[in-house]
Amino acid sequence: MTPVLAPWTWNSSSTTPSSHHCASFWSCPFSKDGSTADREMTHLTSWATTLESSSFVLLVGGIEVGLSHFPFFACLSSEFQLVSSILGFSYSLIWFAVTILHITQCPHGRLLGRFETIMFYWPSLLCLSFLLGRFLHMFVKSLRVRLGWELQTEEKPFLEIHQAKHVKQLLRKPPLQEEKKSWFQTRIYEWDPCFQFPSRMIGTVVLAFICLYLFIVIEFCVFVYVREKLDVLEGEMESYIASVNQTGTLAPVILQVKELMNVSKGVWLVTILPASLTCVSYLFHVLACYRKHMKRLWAGNKHFLPLKFHNPSSSGSVVAIARYSGWQIAYILWGYLIIHVVQSLLGLVIMYSLVLPVIHSQGLEMLHRLGIGILTVAIVLGLVIVQVWIASSFFLQPKMTTADKQKPLALNNRKAFHNFNYFLFFYNVLLGLGACLSRLLISCILGTWLIARIDRTIMQHGYEGADMGFGAWVGMLYVDHCHSNPVLVSFCHILIAGHRERKLQQAIRGGCLSQSAGARISARSRTRWLLLQTLVNNPRLVELRKSKPGHGSQEFTQILLTCSES
């Protein structure tokens, strides 16, 4: 959750650690001969570029970041809480001090100006502050337990409270009348006390928020850098136009390019907010979809999944749950960038079709073109509606009964229908060209708009297996379903509790027998003694016992009855 404080510089091929001696480790001289060194340097540099840009370097970098943050998790999950709290607090304090030192040394930046470093590092400081408080709480609690001031808390129960509530809710009769829900509960979210999100989902969403914030800040820095370069280019264009007194052949083109740059900068800046809000809403929606899908799987409902995902492989599901958190964050980041680009393109279309014509005193022409476009679309839609009305009125047989909602699928007036079909054939060909383009346009818009949604596939039916992100989501759902199903956990809890109770009873009986003096008593004798105690305490059971001839059971029964009457 905290960044690695290492000096990094941007290279044309990759991001590598900065060095004052040479650009890369592989570019150091290996030979005194100049020509041989140049030839080998060319091969080594090309090979080094390939190696540095490979996924192996990314893997090593990920392992490095993981090792640097692994002590936090090791100290949080250790059984020796007193020692681990001290070590974790010290490690977190070192990170916090180094981060504060870095901020105080370089508080400002060139792109965002004042407090640029604080804008990048305040999420790290917030997380480190939380870790410091957590380790301090662990230390105080473990110290009180060690001194005997407080009893040690029990381990986490096998059956959690919300799982037991869910099973009890299943065993109850459903209410005859449902409770009225508010607008927020019906439209946005309804809290369920019988469900609890796993820590993996909460941590993934929180980390996705932090990464999204940092990505937006980095994108804004890049935007500021590009805007400065465009301002320089715009100044050169203005100087050129002033030099030719706006009479050059390139003057109109330069003015249009200048206008495009100004409009693009404004549109890109304005669409940052809706793109970020869209991705934030997706993160909250992921949690709602996780609860909805898990409840459906608990109920045995798999119809919301494609057929290919009804029986996923076990190994694939285990790999999927390992991939999910990282892929969810990556999809959100890519989704934000793609959504931002699409919204910027839509903003450019709106500016050039509606706003700029009004600014350039061409509002009447714009309204004329807009009216023609709206009229054309209205005529096309009207003809489609008319076709449906004619088909339902003249080419379908009447309803069988008055209770039917629609007419049966039985043709009427077939000759007229064939003529209707023939004369509209040529028009439908032209209409199909537009429908095909609209299908492509709608697919592109929905695909780019939902690219960050890993909980649903954007592939066509039959090609869902090609969506690796959706496969990771489904695999994660199946692993959680198999390991946290409340009914299954409750059943296992009953088995474990019964097994523990039987072992406890055996231990108690064994202890009582070991304390009694005399010879070893057989199990048969102990059973008969317990039977005698039961019959003495419950005389009515004596009459219901089955008598065995030749064993003196009748005399024994008479004795017990006499004792009970007396």
BELZISUL-V578583 format. One record per run of one state. SS is the DSSP state (hx for helix, st for strand, lp for the rest). FROM is the first residue (numbers start at 1). LEN is the number of residues. Records with the same first field share a line. If there is no record, write none. Layout:
# BELZISUL-V578583
SS: FROM-LEN / FROM-LEN
This chain:
# BELZISUL-V578583
lp: 1-7 / 11-4 / 18-7 / 28-6 / 53-2 / 78-3 / 106-10 / 148-13 / 172-11 / 188-11 / 244-7 / 299-8 / 310-4 / 360-3 / 395-1 / 397-14 / 412-2 / 424-1 / 450-14 / 467-1 / 485-1 / 516-7 / 538-2 / 545-8 / 566-1
st: 8-3 / 15-3 / 396-1 / 411-1
hx: 25-3 / 34-19 / 55-23 / 81-25 / 116-32 / 161-11 / 183-5 / 199-45 / 251-48 / 307-3 / 314-46 / 363-32 / 414-10 / 425-25 / 464-3 / 468-17 / 486-30 / 523-15 / 540-5 / 553-13
